[in-house]
Amino acid sequence: MSLSDWLAKGWLVKHRPDAGEIRELLGIADRDIADSQAKGISADTRLSIAYDAALQLAMGALAASGYRPRP
């Protein structure tokens, strides 16, 4: 399934990001990846933080492709 298919289904909308938006998303992902390696927190919490990093990276990839999820 392509991004065009997702757009047609209403799951995405067209979006024109600026470089700052993508930089911010990647920065959040970097921070979350670092935080997920912290000692003293449970494996479940570390996994949750790493998952959030993956979501931020996916949002950055969508934005760079000219889309964002429908709110």
Secondary structure, DSSP 8 states (H G I E B T S, - for coil): --HHHHHHTTSEEE----HHHHHHHHHHHHHHHHHTT-TTS-HHHHHHHHHHHHHHHHHHHHHHTTEEE--
